[in-house]
Amino acid sequence: MATAQAQIRKGRKFDQVVEGAREIFLRDGFEGASVDDIARAAGVSKATLYSYFPDKRLLFMEVATSQCAEQARISLEKIDSSRPPQEVLTCVAQQFLGFIYSEMGQRIFRICVAEADRFPQLGQEFYHSGPMILRAAVVEYLKKSAARGELAIEDFNLAADQFAELCKADVWPKLLFGIISSVPDAEKNRIIDGAVTTFLARYGSEPSAFSTE
């Protein structure tokens, strides 16, 4: 990503360009988004747009990674390492699903997958900007919780990955394949409760790990 970052120039209208691009990419996808439409949505000239981003791939990468990084930042701020597993894991799941179930999260994911063959760096940067950061934070929390005797885990990376998959259940693929278009809050809460309960049934070492107090 160092090479790509070197090609991006920051300036007074940088954020304006990125916001306009976000609107058009989410509406039209990567391939369908035109530079003319992006410039129009951003309220800048094409020359200004190109002065910041020499090609559309770099612009999309900025939109996707900045959005994902913001979600990761919000999630990290809500993780209190001193709290019990049920509370923290529920909070993590709410933040995680709130993003991947959102229209924006789904669109960004679809575009990254659709362009993976031509631009593999898109998916790599998307993962590094958000999912990898949140995963590392969950692993760190699990280690601290285990050190307090609340969890019994040997492979922390595997446990973190398993929790993420439990949170997705079968709803994530249904959203991606268009079987459903949205997830009601009641259904999301049911999935989160099931994920946390199942995870603690496997890794919880004490009854207190299940306490909501």
N, C-alpha and C positions, 0 to 999 in steps of 0.2 A: 504493500500500500504506500510505501515511501515514495515510489515513483509517481503514483497517481496524485498524492498530496502535493508533490512538487509542481504539478501542472495546474493547481488550483490557486487562484489569487483572491485573497480576502480584500474586501473594500466596503464602502458605505452602503452599497445596494446588494451586498452578498445575501443577507438574510431575506431580502425582498425577492431575489431570484429563486432562492431555495423554496420559499413558500409558494410562489407561483408554480414552480415545477412540481411540487408535491400535489397541488390541486389537479394538474393535468395528468400526471403519471397515474394517480389513483382513479382518474376518470377514464383514461384511454389506454392504460398499460404502457409498457416501455416502447414497443414497436409502433403503436398507434399514436403516441405523443409526438406532435410536431414542434419544432423549434419556434415557429411563428406563434403557435398557441401558447407555448410556455412564456415567451417574451410578452405577449399580450396580457396574460394572467398576472405576470409579475410587474407590469407597468414599466417595462424597460425596452430599449431597442435591442435588436438582435446582436448588434455590435457590442453592446454592454454585456449581454448574456455570454457571448463567446469570449469576452475578455476575462470573465470569471471561470468559465468552464469550456475548454476547447472542444470537447465532444460530449454528446448526450449521455454516454455511459458513465462518465465521471459525475455528471449532474445527478443521475439516478442513484449512483452509489452514495452520494452525499445525502440525498433525501432519505434513503433507506437506513443508512447507518446512524444518522442523527436522530431519526425517529426511534430506532431501536435503543440507542444509547440513552435517550431521555426516559424511556420506559424502565430500563435497567436502573437508572439513577433513582427514580421514584421508588422502585422496589427495594433498593438497598437502604434507602432512608427509613423504610418501615421495618427493617429487620433489627430487632432488639435481641442481641445475643444472650442477654441475661434471662430472657423469658423461657417458659417451658415449651417443649416440642409442639404440643397441640396448637398452642397459640401462634407460634412463629410459622409453622408449616401451613396453617390455615391462611395466614396473611400472605405468605409467599404464593400460595396457590391462587388466591384472589387476584393478586397483581399479574401473575403469569397468564391466567385465563382471560383476565380483562383485556389484555393486549392481543393474544392470539385469536380470541373470539371476535374481536372488533373487526369492522369492515376494513380498516386501514391495515391491521395486522395480516389479515387474509390476503389482501391485494398485494402487499409487499412480498409475502411468502410466495404467492403464485408467480409473480414476475421474476423473482430470484430463481425459481425452479425452471420457468420457461426459458430463461436466458442462460441457464447453467452451462450448456454445451458451448455456446459462443463466448460467454463472458464468465468463466468460473470464478473470477475474483469477486463478482457481485455477491454470490452466496457466501463465500469465505468471509468477506468483510461484514456482511450482515450478521453472521454467526459470532464473529469476534467482537462486534460492537455491543452486543446485548446478551444473547443466550449464554455465551462463554463466561461473561462477567457475572451474571446471575448464578450460573452453575457453581462457579468458584466460591461465591458468597454462601450458597447453601452448603457446600462441602465444608467450609470453614465453620459454619454454625453447627453442623452435625458433629464435628470433631469436639467442639466446646461442650456440646450437650452430652456427648459420650463421656467426656472427661469428668463431668459432674455426676455420672452414673445414671443419667436419664435414658440413654440409648445404649444398645449393645451392637456395635457395627464394626466389622473388620475391613470391608472394602467401601470406603466413603464415596468414592467416585461412582461406583455402581449403585449405591443406595440413592444418591442424588438423581441419577438418571432414571432409576426405577420410580422415584416419586414423581418426576416430570411426566413419565408415561402414564402413571396412575391418574394424574390430573386430566390428561387428554381423554381418557376412556375411549368411547367410540364416537364421541361428538365431533372431535377434530376432523377425522376423515369425512364425516357426513357433511360438514361445512365446506370442505375443500371440493368435494364432488358434487355439491349443489343439491344434496338430498334434503338438507334443511337450510334455511337462510339466516336464522338467528337462534340464540339460546336464552330462554327465559331465566331470570334470576333464580327462581326456585329450582330449576334443573341444574344450574351452575352450582348452587349451594349443595344440592344433593351429591353431585360429583365430587366436590371438594371434601365434604364430610366423609364420603366413602373412601377417598384417596388417603386422607389423614388417618382414618380408623384402620385401614388395611396396612398402611406403612407402620403404624405403631404396634399393630398386632404382630408384625414380623420383627421389628427392631426395638420396640419399647422394652426396657429392662425392669421397670418398676410400675406399679399401679399409678403412681403420681404422674407418669408420662401421659396418661389419658385424662388427667385433671384439666378442667377448663377454668379453674380458679386461679 
